[in-house]
Amino acid sequence: TRVAILISGRGSNMEALADDIEANHHSTICLVVANKPCTGIDSAAARGIPTKIVNRSNFDTREDHDHAMCAILADAEPDYIFMAGYMAIVGAAFIDRFTARILNIHPSLLPAYKGLDTHERALADGAKQHGVSVHIVSEQLDDGPIILQAALTINPEDTATTLATRVLALEHILYPLVLSSLAHGDLELSHSGVKWHNRE
Ligand code: GRF
């Protein structure tokens, strides 16, 4: 299974995917693409993974940037595109080019807390639970069919920092699990949604 990973920052989810692939050989990272220079792209390159920066600031419109991203991704021939801290919304043309093959990971129990500052908002609301969601990317931010979620209980002593750390640890388990499940045929994504198969 060939996976391309889109990043904008630290790239710890990209590293978790790369570590799991190194250990279990279920997939190949055909390309890591960033929309700006970032530490994650340097870590990917240091691992010998093909990388590209398609700098958003070199493009006038989101459509032009999407177009360039699409062309580069199509060349890499990924089966799936995993967004991992990719801080941009992609347009309909991009999504339609890779129907039900673009995934995102988000640090909340969707549909709660789409967007930024999820840990702060969960705490401010006095939420009892928090967590992480992997979903198929649609045109709306942090929307689209949910593939897998993991929850944790918020403790009275939790701060945004401790929550972020604990949620990130779940992310590093969940995203590789989703990729290996796709690679093994245990999970199937299509325009009609998400299907988990029973293993005989
Ligand atoms: C993660 O919390 C991810 O869920 C969110 O952005 C963060 C990216 O972290 N979309 P990293 O770049 O993978 O370390």
Residues whose N, C-alpha, C, O or C-beta is under 5 A from the ligand:
A	BS01	GRF	G9 R10 G11 S12 N13 M14 A84 G85 I105 H106 P107
